[in-house]
């Protein structure tokens, strides 16, 4: 069993070094050489500081001593510490370092485990995405013709997606309700919440999540009405991964369900961000004026409640406020 454990540690995808209390190296795995760029294959028996000169600094020695004395693991992020090696063949190397105490049966610390996780590609990927987002924002800014237009966009539009923000949504929805009240017409509101968005952020980072929100916004915009006639739709991002679509002069339940089902389908289609394929779904709550509210806030709140209910039951589905479930 010890042989199996030894071979497993040698082949894991994170660089591992184990030292005794005096920081003499007693074990290293194969990944150490990929992670560090070292060419010296015989480091067993050497002092840790001979292999990782950075760790001789008092800051790191204090961290190591704390791990030994308390038994509590410590984590050093690449964003603060960079690389923990001395001279390597990789100038751009970035790593996370985890330090843990290894104890015997008497709960005494006998060895120290150092795990070096190479996150260079991940950081470069995040930087690339950030550049892309910055370029998108710069392009949007360059298209603004006047200072007034820029200020209006900031005040009334979501800065990430360019859709109407919550403030604009409420104002425009009140205008639509006034029109419907005056001319005895109706309208519908779709409250959309993305299923699985948190997992995307946790797995790929917030920059990927931001690009995903932009792509969702683009799909919603492309699949709604933008004619110059009265009956055109309002698309808004009201925060996080929540969107609202107002369907002007659409109140027939079958028509509303057809549109909502179309929204579900366009969100289900695979998103591709920097060669990463991402699949998510959505939960949609629906309110119809005047049956489910006679003000903007009432309609939003009631659709939100319907969305919340469907999200915590089936997800990837639709629910109208009076609890008529479809799909």
Protein Blocks (a to p, Z undefined) as FASTA:
>chain_A
ZZmmmmmmmmmcbdcddddfkopafbdcfklmmmnopabfblghiafklmmmmlmpmklm
mmmmmmmmnopacdddfklnopabfcdfbfkbccdddddddddfkopafbdcdddddfkl
mmmmmmmmmmmmmmmmmmmmmmpmbfklmmmmmmmpcfklopacfklmmmmmmmmmmmmm
mnopaddddddddehklmmmmmnojklmmmmmmmmmmmmmmmccfbfbfbdcddddfbhj
bccdddehiabfklmmmmmmmmmmmmmpccdeehiacdddddddddddfklocbfklmmm
mmmmmmmmmmmmngoiaddfklpaeZZ
